[in-house]
């Protein structure tokens, strides 16, 4: 799979489990990107519903970036 960037999206939902957190990002075309990561990473990133997010996908892995929240 080739590397590609996804456009800016909005975090639609955040669902935390015992060890992992699922984040759904609503993209401009109405499509959704779903990513799951460890709760340790969740504590660092602190994604919140309605917040702007950017995703970079490479070989089945997703790097999620959010705005500063200020």
LOGU-890301 format. One line per 10 residues: number of its first residue (from 1); for each residue x, y negated, z negated of C-alpha. Coordinates in pm, 1 decimal. Each point is the difference from the previous one (the first is absolute). Layout:
BEGIN
NUM	X/Y/Z ~ ...
***
This chain:
BEGIN
1	0.0/0.0/0.0 ~ 132.0/-342.2/89.4 ~ 22.7/-279.1/-253.2 ~ -263.6/-268.2/25.8 ~ -136.0/-290.7/-200.2 ~ -365.4/-45.0/-79.0 ~ -164.1/-338.4/-11.7 ~ -97.9/-174.8/-318.1 ~ -294.6/160.9/-179.5 ~ -203.2/-34.6/-317.6
11	4.6/253.2/-283.3 ~ -348.6/148.3/3.9 ~ 28.2/236.6/-296.0 ~ 243.6/132.8/-258.7 ~ -67.1/336.2/-167.0 ~ 235.9/115.1/-274.7 ~ 37.5/360.8/-107.0 ~ 213.8/172.0/-262.9 ~ 322.5/-18.4/204.5 ~ -83.3/-173.5/328.3
21	-187.6/-303.1/128.3 ~ -187.8/-22.6/332.3 ~ -15.4/-335.8/176.5 ~ -231.2/-64.9/296.9 ~ 96.8/-292.0/224.2 ~ -260.9/-146.9/237.2 ~ 167.3/-101.7/326.5 ~ -126.8/-277.3/230.9 ~ -161.3/239.6/251.4 ~ -208.6/158.4/-276.4
31	230.2/301.7/-25.3 ~ 126.9/118.2/-337.3 ~ 346.7/106.3/-109.3 ~ 9.7/224.9/-306.8 ~ 320.4/49.8/-196.5 ~ 71.7/187.9/-323.1 ~ 295.7/-67.7/-225.5 ~ 118.1/77.7/-352.2 ~ -133.1/-199.7/-293.3 ~ 357.2/-114.0/-75.8
41	1.5/-181.4/333.7 ~ -354.0/-127.4/-63.1 ~ 116.1/-169.4/-320.0 ~ 269.7/-183.9/199.3 ~ -216.7/-96.4/299.0 ~ -327.3/-72.7/-185.2 ~ -227.1/8.3/307.0 ~ -340.4/-156.9/-64.9 ~ -322.5/11.4/200.6 ~ -33.7/-301.4/228.6
51	374.8/-68.1/5.4 ~ 187.6/-38.1/329.5 ~ 217.2/299.6/88.5 ~ 244.1/96.7/272.7 ~ 98.7/356.3/89.8 ~ 299.1/143.6/180.1 ~ -39.0/359.8/115.2 ~ 296.9/221.6/85.4 ~ 1.3/377.8/42.3 ~ -314.1/45.7/-208.0
61	117.3/-224.5/-283.3 ~ -157.4/-334.2/-84.0 ~ 170.7/-303.6/-151.1 ~ -262.9/-230.4/-148.9 ~ 66.6/-369.6/-55.6 ~ -237.6/-242.0/-171.3 ~ -8.8/-374.9/-40.7 ~ 125.1/-154.5/-321.7 ~ -350.5/-39.9/-138.7 ~ 60.1/-365.5/-91.2
***
